[in-house]
């Protein structure tokens, strides 16, 4: 059985991971769009 604190930590970590993944994907798309225009090529 997880203690309540551990459950809250797990929830926080999951939210953090989702947020970071979303930001990472947005950045990746942003750079890919820029790359198509030849700025980073």
VOPAGU-2260 file (C-alpha; in pm, 1 decimal, decimal comma):
REM VOPAGU-2260
SITE   aa  ch    i         X         Y         Z
SITE  UNK   A    0       0,0       0,0       0,0
SITE  UNK   A    1     134,0     344,3     -87,3
SITE  UNK   A    2     118,5     609,1     179,5
SITE  UNK   A    3     -76,4     923,9      98,6
SITE  UNK   A    4     244,7    1125,8      61,7
SITE  UNK   A    5     383,7     876,0    -190,5
SITE  UNK   A    6      59,8     888,2    -388,9
SITE  UNK   A    7      73,0    1267,5    -399,7
SITE  UNK   A    8     437,6    1254,1    -507,3
SITE  UNK   A    9     354,7    1008,8    -785,8
SITE  UNK   A   10      70,1    1229,7    -906,7
SITE  UNK   A   11     296,1    1536,0    -900,7
SITE  UNK   A   12     568,0    1351,9   -1094,5
SITE  UNK   A   13     316,1    1231,6   -1353,6
SITE  UNK   A   14     183,2    1585,6   -1404,8
SITE  UNK   A   15     540,9    1715,5   -1428,8
SITE  UNK   A   16     634,0    1452,4   -1687,7
SITE  UNK   A   17     323,3    1528,0   -1895,9
SITE  UNK   A   18     396,3    1900,8   -1884,1
SITE  UNK   A   19     761,4    1856,7   -1979,9
SITE  UNK   A   20     668,4    1618,2   -2261,5
SITE  UNK   A   21     412,4    1865,8   -2395,4
SITE  UNK   A   22     663,2    2153,5   -2384,8
SITE  UNK   A   23     928,4    1933,7   -2549,9
SITE  UNK   A   24     690,9    1837,2   -2830,8
SITE  UNK   A   25     589,1    2200,2   -2884,5
SITE  UNK   A   26     954,9    2305,8   -2903,7
SITE  UNK   A   27    1033,9    2022,0   -3144,0
SITE  UNK   A   28     747,2    2124,0   -3373,0
SITE  UNK   A   29     855,1    2488,5   -3350,6
SITE  UNK   A   30    1210,7    2405,1   -3454,2
SITE  UNK   A   31    1094,3    2169,9   -3729,4
SITE  UNK   A   32     873,7    2444,5   -3875,0
SITE  UNK   A   33    1165,7    2687,5   -3862,9
SITE  UNK   A   34    1393,0    2425,8   -4021,6
SITE  UNK   A   35    1157,8    2392,8   -4319,2
SITE  UNK   A   36    1216,0    2762,6   -4384,1
SITE  UNK   A   37    1589,9    2697,1   -4382,7
SITE  UNK   A   38    1686,7    2894,5   -4072,0
SITE  UNK   A   39    1844,5    2598,5   -3892,8
SITE  UNK   A   40    1955,7    2400,9   -4198,4
